[in-house]
């Protein structure tokens, strides 16, 4: 999936793997993005969305 959420803009974060010997190697954490169809202002759009935004949009839809 794409590395960035189209709703909140969440992207990859960078850091280090630290081994037992304290050697630092670079790594990155990718957000869990999925292709989802969301209704934005009444128009259905297919977006790359992180799972947190999918849960929030479902919560808003159920409350309405």
Beta strands, then each sheet from edge to edge (+ up, - down):
strand 1: 13-18
strand 2: 24-29
strand 3: 33-40
strand 4: 43-50
sheet 1: 1+ 2-
sheet 2: 3+ 4-
end
